[in-house]
Structures are given as structure tokens and as C-alpha cells.
Amino acid sequence: MSGNKQNKIAFLINSLGRGGAEHVVVNLAGYFQRQGHEVLLVTSRRLPEEYHVTFPIKRRLLEEEIEGAPFGRVGKVAARLLHLRRIWKEEAPDVVLSFIGKMNLYALLSAAGMHLPVIVSVRSDPDREYPSPLQKKLADLLFRRAAGVIFQTQDAKRAFSPAVQRLGAVLPNALDESFVRPCYEGERRDEIVMVGRLDENKNHALLFRAFAGMAKEYPHVTIALYGSGLPGSDTEPMLRALARELEIADQVLFMGRQSGIREKIERARLFVLASDYEGMPNALLEAMASGLAVISTDCPCGGPRSVIRHMENGILIPVGDEAALAGALRLLLDDPALAERLGREAAKVSRELSPERVYRLWQEETESRVKAYVGGQS
């Protein structure tokens, strides 16, 4: 693969549903397409709500193409592997970029013996992507056959064997273009914002409980939640019930999923990430780039810690620590000057995470790993 030659790059991911890894895939595929490369997108299925692809792209849907495969887990796994292998033969990509959990394993197993470079990407805490000892061992063994392994944090990279680490690189997430601009300066709303899917891992309940003990002291402060749950999820009803139980329902706003998040959050007082675990949370990076003071749990696998310098450009608290979160909220609500200073420092993250810079790093890493892989095969 060469930056001066048109290549065919296949992306493999479960879906284009509205998650962080899916957003990376869409934007990265667009970047490679603009560089003159041909892009193939392979997903398991198409979801009702997905990121919109605005550039010419060929897409193949694995689950539709193997419809009628044998029933049972083993039969489905075998069918997916055999059909992925058929796709690689038919499409003849120069490299496969695979994202998240089992898709990384499928990519490597399906390409076995084909001399096809596969670069896998771990997007979250490895203990969550590969939760069982068997999955973790299998991932570690298979990753040694990859052309490269992309991690979001050093902690994630250290979770694997030295053999895998030697193939690994830590690359950051890129900011959305809408967040690469001067941050807002002016009057702020008495509002605490959280952005992201409504699910248990995000631990919105921690913020509710931390705020409940001080809500009457800050009657004009509201909590605004941007995001919604997965179809069929009961997280939002549970959170609404908790807000009523804690007697803060009048101060909690469920905003749902919205576009133009930068404009929605940039005038808020502060941003909270209360997650139990994350990779490199895009919502946190976007809040920082917007100039908000941020409070984040120091959650595995080290994403927040890699961008937040405690009390310099944000505040880190232990995972699940209600008292620490309450203390941080009081500190920033009572000291707007401190919040503004932290927000100004946080906004500097946009210099490091501009899309063109980050995607150029991806291109350089991909070219380097493919060259080394091809050289090793000859």
C-alpha cells in the first residue's frame, strides 16, 4: 500500500449504528476515499438509525448474504467466516481494517492463508471487548498474525502480550469537524450536561445521586442528558424513576438524540462523564474542545486519564465515587473562574485532534504496517 497508489481498503465492523467506533469508521473511510483510494464497507447488518455516508462507497451486508445459513451458533460462525473469505476473494482488497471485538477475530480467521494484511482495532477496554479468558487468549493469539493492532490508550495496549504490543500503535480519536473552531466565550447557562447513549455503563445514576444532595442549594442548575437508549432499552424509564425518587425530576432534562451537539452544549456550565469504563470517549473530547469544564471518572482503559491533567484542564474522580463527584460539582459551580480556566485549557485538545492530523496518522500507520507485512511474506 502506497500513498501515491490507489488501493482498495476494506472496513469491517458490525454496523454503522451511532457509536464512537462506527463514527470513526465512517470518517476514516471518507478520508481514504478523498485520498483517491477505493473503499469497501462490510458490516453484519444495516440498522434503522445509522451514520449517514455521504461519499461513494460499496457496501456488503454479511447477515443478508448468508441468510439461510445453518441454525445454531457453530453453524452461524462457520457461515460468517466462509462468506467473509469469499468477500475477500471477490473484492481483492489490499488491506482490511477491522473494528471491535469479535469482528477482529472474524477478520483474522477469514483471511488466514490469503496473504491479506489485516489491521485490527481495539476500541474499548479489552476486558469488555473480550470478556472471557478464552476470548482474551484467542484474541491475543490471533492478533499476532495481524499486520498491525490499533489501540486507543496505552493501558489497552498493555493488556496484551509483548508479541501483540510489538505490532501495536496508540492512535487518538479525531474530533468532528464541527468542534475544530474557537471555543465559546460568554455567559453560560446553569446547566450540567452529559452526552452519550443512555445505558448502564454511562452511569447517569451516579450524577443524579451526587447532585441530589445539593440540588436545593442550586435550584437554578439543571442536568441535561443528550442521547437515547438502544431500541427496547429500559434505561431512560429507570433514570426518570430515579430522578423522581431523588426529588430532582424538575431539574433533569431528557433531551434525546440531537444533531448539532456543539451548539447545544457549548454554553453549559460544565460537562460530566460518569462512565464505569470507556475507550477514548468522543463526548469527552468534544466537550473539552468546546471549552467546557469537564469532570470525568478515571475509568479503564485510561482514555480520560490520557487527555485530562487533573486540575489543569479538567477534574478526574474515581469510578463510582459519589462523594468525589459531588465535591467536584460544588467546586466548579461555586468557582466560575476556575471552571472557565479549566475550560480554556481543555479547549487546547482541538490542536492535537484535528481530523486531518489524526487521519493522516492512521494513513501513515496503515501504510507502514502493510509494507512491513508484505515484506515479511515475500
N, C-alpha and C positions, 0 to 999 in steps of 0.2 A: 504493500500500500504506500502510495506516494502522494504528497500534497500537490504535485504537478500532474498527476494522472487521475482520470476519472475512475473511481472504484465503485463497487456495489457493496453497500453496508446494510446488513440485516439487523434490525432491532427485534428482540424477543422479550415480551412482557405479558403478564396475564391479561391485562385490559388497559384501556385508557381512561378508567374511572378517575374521579377528581381527587387524586392523592399526590403526594410530593414526588415520588419516583416517576409516576405517569407524566407529571408536568415536565420533569427533566427529559424524559424520552421525547416528548413532542417538540420541545425547544431544541434539543440536541439534534434530532433528525432534521429539523428545519435549517439549522446551522450547516450541517453537512450537505444538505441539498443546495443551499446557497453557494457553497464552495465548489459546486459542479459535480458532486458525487450522486450516484443513483441510490435511492433509499427504498428499502423493503421493510415493511412493518408486519410482524407476525404476532398476533395476540390469540389467546384462547377463545375469546368471545367478544362480542360487541355489547356494551351496556346502554341503557336508555339515556343516561347522562354521562357524557364523556367530554374530555378536552377536544376542542374543535381544531382540526388540522386544516390549515389554510394554504398549503402548498401541494404540488403534485406528488402523489405517493401511491405506491402499490401496497395493498393490504391483504393479508390472508388470515382467515379465521379458523384456527385449528379445530375447535369443537364442532363447527359446522361441517368441516371437511371429513371428519371421522364419524359423522353421525351414522348410527347403526353398528358401531363397534361392539365387541362382546361386552356383556354386562360384568360387573364386578370390578374391584379395584385393580387387580392384576391385569385384567383384560384392557381396561382403560389406559393404564400406564403404558402397556406394550403398544397399544394403538397410537398413542401420542408420540412415542419415541419413533416408531416406524414411519409415521406420517411426517414428522419433523425432518427425519432423514431424507424422505422423498422431496420435501420442500427444498432442502439444501442442494440436492442433486439437480432439481429442476431450475432453481433460481440462480445457482452458482454464485453466491456472494463471495466477496474477497475476505470478509470478516463478519463475525456475528457478535453483536453487543447485547448481552443478556442482563436482565434486571430482576432481582428479588427472589429469594428463597428457592422453591422447587424449580422455578423456571431456569435458574442457573444450572441445576443438576440435569434437567432435561436437555439443555443446550449442549453440555459436555458429553452426555451419554449418546445423544443422537448424532453427534459429529465424530464419534470415535472412529479412528482409522481413515478418515477422509482428508487428512492434512489441511483441515479448515481451521484457521485461527479463531478461537472463541475467547472473548474478554468478558468476564462476569463482573457484576457489580452488586455489592452488599450494601443495602440502603438503610438498614436499621441496626439495632442491637443484634449481633449474631446469635445470642441466646434466644431471641424471639423469632428470628428467621429460620433457625434450625433448633427447635426446642428440645428434641430428644437427643440423648447421647448417640444413638445410631445415625440420625440425620447429621449431627455435627461431625461425626467421624467420616461419614460418606462425603460430606461437603469438603472436608479437609483433604481427603484422598483424591477426589475428582479435581479440585482446584489446582492440584499440582500439574494437571495436564492442560491447564488453560494457558493461553498466550499471555494473559495478564489478569489481575484482580484489582478492581477499583473499590476503595473504601471511602467512607465519609469522615472517619476520625481515626486517630492513632490507636485509641482504645479498641476499636473494632478490628483493626489490623493485628493487634497483639493477641487477639482471641484465637488466632490460627497458628499453625506450626511454622517454624523458621522457613521450611521449604515453600510454604504459601506466601509468607511475608516477603521473600525474595522476589516474588512475582507481583507484589502489591505496590500500589500507589494511593496516596490520600489526595483526593481532589474535592474541592468545595462545591457547594451548590451555587448556581448563578442566581442573581436577583432577576425578577421580572423587569422588563424594560421600564414599566411604569413607576418603578421605585428608584430608578437611577436619575435623580434630579435633586435640586436643592431642597432641604427639609423645611417643613413648615415652621414659621416663627410668628407667634402672635398669641392671642387669647386662647385658652384651652377650655374644653368642656370638663366638668367634674365627672369624668367617666373613666372607668377601668374596662379595658377591652381584652377579650380573648378571641382568637381566630383559629378555626380548625374544626374538623369533623367532631360531632358530638358522640364520643364513645368513651368507654370506661377508662382507657389508658390516659386520655387527656386530663382526667381528674378535675373536672369543673367543680365537683363537690368540695374539693379542698379549698378553693377560693370562696365558695359560698359559706363554709363553716368559719373560715378565717375572718371574713367580712362581717358575719352575723354578730360577732361580739362587739363590733364598733359601729354598726350601721346607724344606731340612734344618734351617735356623736357626729355623723357625717350624713345628715338627711338629704343633702342635695347631690350626693355621689351615687351614681348608678353603675351597674355592671352590664356591659353589652356583649352578648355572645354572638359572634358571626360564624355561621356554619350550621349544618344539619346532620342528622344521623343517617346511617345506611337504611335502605328500604326495609321496613319491618323492625327496625331498632326501637327499643323502648327507653332509650337513654333520655330523650327530651321529656317524655312524661314523668320519668323518675326525677329529673332535675327540677321540673316545675313543682312537683310534690314536695321536694326537699326545700325549695325556696319558700313555699307556703309554711312548711313545718318550722323553718327558722325565722319566720316572720319578716322576710326580706323580699317577698314577691313583688312589692311595689317598686323595688329598686333594681330589679333584674329584668333586662330586656332581651328577648329571644329574637334576634334579627334575621335568622335563617341564612341560607346561602345567597350571597350577593356578588355582583360584579363591581369593578371599580373600588376594591377594598382600600387602596391607598387614600382615596378621598374620604372614605368612610371613617378611617381610624386616625388620620394624621393629627386631628385636633383634640384627641383624647388626652387625659391626664397621664395615664400610664398603661402599660401592657403587661399581662401576666401569662406565663407558660407554666402550668402546674403538672405537666406530664410525669408519669411514672417511668417512661423510657421513650427515647426518640433516636433517630439517626441525626441528621442535621436539619432541624426544623425550619422549613421555609418561612412559616409565620413569624418566628422569632427574628430571622434575618430581615424580613420585610418591615417589621415594627422598628427595628433598630435603624434601618435605612431611612425610615420616615421621621426619625428624630424623637421617638418616644422613649421615655424612661422605661426600662424593662426589668421585670423580676422574673427569674426562671429557676425551676428546680435544677439541681446539678445531677441530672439523670443520666443513666447509662444509655448509649455508649459514648458519652463525653462530648456530644455536639455543642450544647450550650457552653460548656467549660472552654471549648476551643475558640469561642468568639467573645465571651464575656470576661472582662477583667473586673473582679469584684470591687465595687465602689468606685471604679474608674469610668466604666461605660455601661454599667448595669449592676444588678444585685443577684447573686446566686444563693439559693437556700437548699437545705437537704430535702430529698424526696419525701413527700408526705408529711412535712413538718408544718402543722397548722400554726403553731406559735411563731415560728420564724417568718412565715408568710404574713401573719397579722402585724408583726413588728416592722417588716419591710413596707407594708402598705401604709402604716401610720407614719413612718419616717418620710416617705415621699409625699403623702398627702399634706403633712404638716410643714414641709420644707419645699415649696415650689421651685426655689432657686437651685436646690440640689437636683431636683428632678430635671430641670432644664439643662443643667451642666451634664448630667449623665446622658441625656438625650442627644446633646450636641456631639459628645464623644462617640456615642453609639452610631450616629449617622455616618461616621467615617468608614464604616464597614462597606459602604457602597463603592469606595475606591478599589477595594480588593475583589469585589464580587460582581463586577460588571459582566454582562452576558458575553460580550466579545472576548474578554480576557479569559473567563472560565472555560468557554467552549474551545478556545484556542489551545488551552491546556489539555482538554480532552482529545483534541485532534493530534497534538504532539505526542501524547501518551499512547494513543491508538497506533499511530504510525511507527513509533519506536518499538512497541510490543510486537506488532505484526512483523516488522523487519527482523527482529530477533528470533521470532518463532519460525519464520520461513527459512532463515539462515540455519537454524538448528535442525530443520527437516532435510536440508539438502546434503 
